[in-house]
Amino acid sequence: MTHNGQSKLPPSFYLIIISRLTSTFGTYLNILAINLFILELTNSPVWIAAAMAVRMAAGIVSSPYIGHIADKYNRKTLMIVSDVVLGAAVLLLIFVPEAYALYYIIFLMIIWGIFSTIYEVCLQAAIPVILDNQGIFKANSILMGGRNLAIALSGLCAAFAAYFLKGYTAIFAIDAVTYFISAVTLVSISIKTISHPLSKNTPHAAKKSIGAAYKELKILPNFNIIIFFLFILFLDALASASHNIGMPVFSKALDPDKPMHFYGLILSTWAIGNIFGIFYLNKSQFLKRFRPEFLYPAFTALMSLGMIGIFQTGLTAVILIAAFTAGTGDGAYQTYLQTYIQQAEDSLRAKIFALHALAMRTGFGIGFVLVPILLQYVGVNFVVILLHGPVALICLLSFIRLKNKLPT
């Protein structure tokens, strides 16, 4: 794998980075607020899980169609539309009466699941085209590192918001504005996001069924490895439902009066570890000797072990060290995974990223159903072990097997 770490990125791509990170900051600040808002309205983690499951289900159902259209139509236009729709949907939440807020949040999760998937698939598939296949690894590192810096900032802002803000209106407004800023930024730049002819120039290709379009992926020489990667991603997402639901519950148990304080600290520390994993470990000369097939399961295992550690104690220092460890593994494996998938040809790339979104959202969706059931019988600390433990074990075994089979 060529990292192309020293390639210079065009100015337009840095504007895309600003666009993406701005909306990411608002999104994660909003996720924190919505989860706690639901808990305040219902006093039940089941509703948090239900909202997340609806969001995942919307992404699952729409992913195959999104991959199809993102390989046929202008990806920049699709990204702009996604930002505008999401900004408007979040803004409306401010004006919904509290008696109907829970129902609107469920509707918002559907919109969020569909249009956030459109944006993600289009951006990930477009990066090699925007950069003309130069500096892709560097671009992914900057995007992933910046994304997690935005998450860290949103977590810290949430921690301070617990002290300075009353209610959630200001946070929802901030999120809506960030989507509109992202859309305006994309409108202002001229970029090419797809290298093959658009569907209007290829009428026969446009009539191809979705099933036939996805069967084309089997021609890829590394198709089996991609499927294996996506299987690991599915298991990881399934396990991740435990800490996504568990964090607000765990934070409220640590400090019932200001749960957002601990929730924000954990999430921001995880994001700082994520940045470390991207910008330090990914620059390691030792790691550059190995292919992503070798590194991906190793760092996934590190992430799961860190997540298990977060929930096993009430000691703040131990919690934050475990969160940092989890973030380190998370940041490293995501960058390698994206760069590896982006090596596929442009006419098929969005479909692979759609399968990526499908695997991730299906895992989360099943997890968001399973975790609340488990929490009725055992504590959140054991649930995290139960789901993240097998991921760590499978990845470690895969790591050993791949080490013996793959060249360095």
NORMO-V338341 format. One record per residue. N is the residue number from 0. PHI is phi in whole degrees, -180 to 180 (* if undefined). D_FIRST is the distance of its C-alpha to the first C-alpha in whole Angstrom. Layout:
BEGIN
N/PHI/D_FIRST, N/PHI/D_FIRST
END
This chain:
BEGIN
0/*/0, 1/-93/4, 2/-78/6, 3/51/9, 4/-64/11, 5/-95/14, 6/-64/15, 7/-83/18, 8/-89/19, 9/-69/22, 10/-55/25, 11/-61/25, 12/-71/22, 13/-68/24, 14/-68/27, 15/-63/25, 16/-61/23, 17/-61/27, 18/-59/28, 19/-66/26, 20/-72/27, 21/-61/30, 22/-70/30, 23/-64/28, 24/-57/31, 25/-64/34, 26/-62/32, 27/-73/32, 28/-62/35, 29/-70/37, 30/-61/35, 31/-58/37, 32/-66/40, 33/-65/40, 34/-60/40, 35/-74/42, 36/-64/44, 37/-63/44, 38/-63/45, 39/-68/48, 40/-73/49, 41/-115/49, 42/57/49, 43/-145/47, 44/-68/43, 45/-62/43, 46/-71/43, 47/-61/40, 48/-63/39, 49/-63/40, 50/-63/39, 51/-65/35, 52/-66/36, 53/-63/37, 54/-60/34, 55/-66/32, 56/-62/34, 57/-62/34, 58/-67/30, 59/-63/30, 60/-65/33, 61/-85/31, 62/-55/28, 63/-59/28, 64/-70/30, 65/-64/28, 66/-59/25, 67/-68/27, 68/-72/29, 69/-73/25, 70/-94/24, 71/-116/28, 72/-119/29, 73/-62/28, 74/-71/26, 75/-62/27, 76/-60/31, 77/-62/30, 78/-68/29, 79/-64/32, 80/-58/34, 81/-60/32, 82/-61/33, 83/-65/36, 84/-64/37, 85/-66/36, 86/-61/38, 87/-66/41, 88/-65/41, 89/-69/40, 90/-60/43, 91/-63/45, 92/-59/45, 93/-63/47, 94/-98/50, 95/-79/50, 96/-58/53, 97/-59/52, 98/-63/54, 99/-110/51, 100/-61/48, 101/-63/47, 102/-68/47, 103/-68/46, 104/-61/43, 105/-62/42, 106/-62/42, 107/-60/40, 108/-63/37, 109/-65/37, 110/-60/37, 111/-61/34, 112/-62/32, 113/-74/32, 114/-80/32, 115/-70/29, 116/-66/27, 117/-58/27, 118/-63/26, 119/-62/23, 120/-63/22, 121/-63/23, 122/-65/21, 123/-63/18, 124/-73/18, 125/-84/19, 126/-54/17, 127/-62/14, 128/-72/18, 129/-58/19, 130/-95/17, 131/55/16, 132/61/13, 133/-116/13, 134/69/12, 135/-66/11, 136/-62/9, 137/-61/13, 138/-62/15, 139/-63/14, 140/-63/15, 141/-66/18, 142/-63/19, 143/-69/18, 144/-65/20, 145/-64/23, 146/-58/23, 147/-79/24, 148/-66/26, 149/-64/28, 150/-66/29, 151/-61/30, 152/-65/32, 153/-66/33, 154/-65/34, 155/-66/36, 156/-63/38, 157/-65/39, 158/-63/40, 159/-72/42, 160/-62/43, 161/-61/45, 162/-96/47, 163/-107/48, 164/-112/47, 165/-109/50, 166/81/48, 167/-121/45, 168/-59/46, 169/-62/45, 170/-67/41, 171/-64/41, 172/-65/42, 173/-59/40, 174/-62/37, 175/-60/39, 176/-63/39, 177/-64/35, 178/-66/34, 179/-67/37, 180/-62/35, 181/-60/32, 182/-64/33, 183/-63/35, 184/-62/32, 185/-65/30, 186/-61/33, 187/-78/33, 188/-113/30, 189/-107/29, 190/-139/26, 191/-100/24, 192/-117/23, 193/-146/23, 194/-96/22, 195/-93/24, 196/-60/28, 197/-71/29, 198/-61/31, 199/-67/35, 200/-94/34, 201/-134/33, 202/-60/35, 203/-70/35, 204/-66/31, 205/-67/33, 206/-85/35, 207/-64/33, 208/-69/33, 209/-64/30, 210/-60/30, 211/-66/30, 212/-63/27, 213/-76/25, 214/-65/26, 215/-63/23, 216/-63/20, 217/-66/21, 218/-77/20, 219/-66/16, 220/-65/15, 221/-106/13, 222/-58/16, 223/-65/17, 224/-67/14, 225/-60/15, 226/-63/18, 227/-63/18, 228/-58/16, 229/-68/19, 230/-65/21, 231/-61/20, 232/-61/20, 233/-61/24, 234/-63/25, 235/-62/24, 236/-65/26, 237/-58/29, 238/-69/29, 239/-66/28, 240/-60/31, 241/-66/33, 242/-84/32, 243/-67/33, 244/-78/36, 245/-71/37, 246/-61/36, 247/-64/39, 248/-67/41, 249/-64/40, 250/-66/41, 251/-68/44, 252/-69/45, 253/-71/44, 254/-147/46, 255/-60/48, 256/-80/50, 257/-136/46, 258/-64/43, 259/-65/41, 260/-62/41, 261/-70/39, 262/-58/37, 263/-66/36, 264/-65/36, 265/-63/34, 266/-66/31, 267/-69/31, 268/-66/30, 269/-58/27, 270/-68/26, 271/-64/26, 272/-61/24, 273/-60/22, 274/-63/21, 275/-60/21, 276/-60/18, 277/-78/16, 278/-88/17, 279/-103/18, 280/-62/16, 281/-72/13, 282/-96/14, 283/-63/14, 284/-64/14, 285/-64/14, 286/-69/12, 287/-67/9, 288/-74/9, 289/-110/8, 290/-81/6, 291/-63/8, 292/-60/10, 293/-85/12, 294/-82/12, 295/-57/13, 296/-66/16, 297/-63/17, 298/-76/17, 299/-65/19, 300/-63/22, 301/-61/22, 302/-60/23, 303/-65/25, 304/-64/27, 305/-65/27, 306/-62/29, 307/-60/31, 308/-65/33, 309/-58/33, 310/-97/36, 311/-96/38, 312/-154/40, 313/-99/42, 314/-76/41, 315/-59/39, 316/-61/38, 317/-66/36, 318/-59/35, 319/-72/33, 320/-64/31, 321/-65/30, 322/-64/29, 323/-63/27, 324/-62/26, 325/-60/25, 326/-65/24, 327/-60/21, 328/-64/20, 329/-62/20, 330/-63/18, 331/-68/15, 332/-69/14, 333/-65/15, 334/-66/13, 335/-65/10, 336/-64/12, 337/-62/12, 338/-63/9, 339/-65/8, 340/-65/11, 341/-69/11, 342/-76/9, 343/-70/12, 344/-66/15, 345/-61/18, 346/-69/21, 347/-116/19, 348/-64/17, 349/-64/20, 350/-65/21, 351/-66/18, 352/-68/19, 353/-67/22, 354/-65/22, 355/-58/20, 356/-65/23, 357/-64/25, 358/-62/24, 359/-66/24, 360/-73/28, 361/-65/29, 362/-60/28, 363/-62/30, 364/-60/33, 365/-63/34, 366/-63/33, 367/-71/35, 368/-86/38, 369/-73/38, 370/-61/38, 371/-60/41, 372/-65/43, 373/-64/41, 374/-67/42, 375/-73/46, 376/-115/46, 377/-136/44, 378/-73/43, 379/-62/39, 380/-63/38, 381/-76/39, 382/-61/37, 383/-64/34, 384/-63/34, 385/-61/35, 386/-97/32, 387/-81/29, 388/-57/30, 389/-61/29, 390/-62/25, 391/-61/25, 392/-66/26, 393/-62/24, 394/-67/21, 395/-66/22, 396/-66/23, 397/-65/20, 398/-57/18, 399/-65/20, 400/-67/20, 401/-68/16, 402/-62/16, 403/-84/18, 404/-105/16, 405/-95/13, 406/-74/11, 407/-100/10
END
